[in-house]
């Protein structure tokens, strides 16, 4: 056997609907987001899971809970899996940020690896903290299926870090819709991306909902 890492973005929130900046904020899932989490659990409960890790935010815990309940497994919470801290942009939309923090915004768009949202985190910082969780998982489990429930930017940065993609391009190269799952297999030659951003498991009315 080999180790497979299932990277699951949390279900829909009001911010994933509107595109507002939400990192340190802690919104609940929308009713549709809860249905997405339940759909994931129903479609994946037959997998022989080895462990389940999650960011401690409400939206990630609520996304992992249906599967944990279905298979009777405890989730391991790790701060390293939290979303990017957007600093002074938290809770705001793009128009607000352009109006009040335009210089920082343009620097962030050009090179988010090293330029943070005003008062927030860079992609390099996120990769550093998230990689400690991935290293913990790889040290504990040489094989099996491990679920990691995290956030849009964090998962994209983890994937870039594992696959050798420039961290500064995480926003340009990888999409990650709500409750999509990506699978990375750790084999002889290192991490291999097997699935990216899959939501085919969920009903069409949920899969086609607009959002970021």
Protein Blocks (a to p, Z undefined) as FASTA:
>chain_A
ZZddddddddddfklmnopacfkbccdddfklmmmmmmmmmmmmmpccfbdcddfbfklm
mmmmmmmmmnopacdddfklpccdekjmgopafklmmmmmmmmmmmmmmmmmlmccehia
cfklmmmmmmmmmmmmmmmpmgdcddddddfklmmmmmmmmnopafklmmmmpccdehia
cdddddfkopadfbghiaklpcfklmmpgcZZ
